[in-house]
Structures are given as C-alpha cells and as structure tokens.
Amino acid sequence: MESGIELLLRQIEAAKQLLTNRPIQSKDHAAWSDQTKASLIRIYGEGSPNIDTIVEASGTTPVWLFMPDDVAQQYVASCLENKLQMLEGCVVALRRKAKRIA
C-alpha cells in the first residue's frame, strides 16, 4: 500500500511540474500519461476501472476543431489538473485503506 502511495505521489509531483513549466509539450504529457497508467496498473491491477477513469479523463475546458494554440494549451492543462485531483483522491483512499488494515 505504501509503495502505491509513493508511486501516486511521484506522479502528482510530476504533473505539478508540467503545469508549472508551461507550455506543456505533448511528448511530456504523453510520457506522464504512460507512467501514470503503468503506476495505476501496479497499484490496482490490469482490469481495474480506476485506470481508465483517470487516464481517459478529460478536463473542464471545451474542445473544438482548429482550436487556437493558447486555448488548446489551456485544455491540456485542464485535463492534467483534473487527473491530478483524481490521483490525489486515490492517495486519500489508499491511506484510509492502509489505516483500516493496520
């Protein structure tokens, strides 16, 4: 359980770094998403709905065809912020579960 929490905390920190160092490069965002998915699989198992719920989550900004670059960047940031909040929720849930087991 503790190693799972640590994995998620690393991903949360990496997401915060991406958000701080804008514009977010698509290759960096893709690498973060891949690592997040791998971490979630290690924690919850291959078939867990938690994986798709977080990895496939979108942001709160609408998306449209031929979106201006600045709006597209805001969309990417919004998606990342949304995923960040979900990962923080997973950390809280894992900590609660660890307390119940202990």
N, C-alpha and C positions, 0 to 999 in steps of 0.2 A: 504494500500500500504506500509506504513512504517513497519508494523509488518511483511509483506512478505520479505521486505529488510533485516530486522533483522534476520529472520529465515535463509535466504541465507548466510548472513554474519557469522552466527554461524557455518553453515556447511562448509563454506570456511575456517574458522579458524580451525575447527576440521580436515579438510583434510590436512591443512598445518602441524598440529601437527603429524598426521600419517606419513607424508612424512619426517618430521624431526626425528622421532623416529623409524627408520628402524632397522630391517626388519619389514614390515607391516604384522601383524598377520591376517590371513584370517577371524577370528571371528570379529576383529576390523573393517576390511574393509567391511564385511557384515553388521555389525551394522551401520556403516556410510552410506552405500548404502540404507538401510532400512529407516533410519532417513531422508536422502535426499529425497527419494521418498515421504515419508509422508509430508515433508515440501512443496515439489512441488505440491502435490495434494491440500494442504491447500491454496496455492497461486493461482494456475491456474485452479483447478477443476479436477475431476476424469478423464475425457476424453481428456485432453489436450495433444497434440503431444509433448509439451515441456518435459513431464515426461519421455517418452520412449527415446526421443532424448538424454537426459542427462544420465538417469540411465543405458541405454543399450549401451552407447558409449564405444568404446574400446580405447586403446592407440595407439601409433605410432610404438611400437616395434612389430615385427612379433612373432607369437606364433606357436609352433610345439610340436608334441608328444614327451614325455620324455625330455622336456626342462630342462637343468641344473637349480639347485635351484637359483643361482645368476641371471641367465637370467630371470627366472620366476619372481623373486622379482623385477627386472627392469621393466618387463611387467606390473606388478601390479602397480608400481609407475607411469609408463607412463599413464596407464588408469586413475589413480586418478588425475594426473596433467591435463589430457585432460578434465575431468569432472570439475575440479576446474576452468579452463578457461571458460567453458560454464556457470558455476554458476556466475562467475564474469560478464559475458556478460548479464545474466539475471538481475543482480543488476543494471547495467548501464541502461538497458531498462526500468526497473521499476522506476528508478529515473527520467528518461526522461518523462515517462508517468505521474508521480506524479506532475512534473512541469507543464505539459500541463493542468492538471486538476485544479491545484491551481490558 
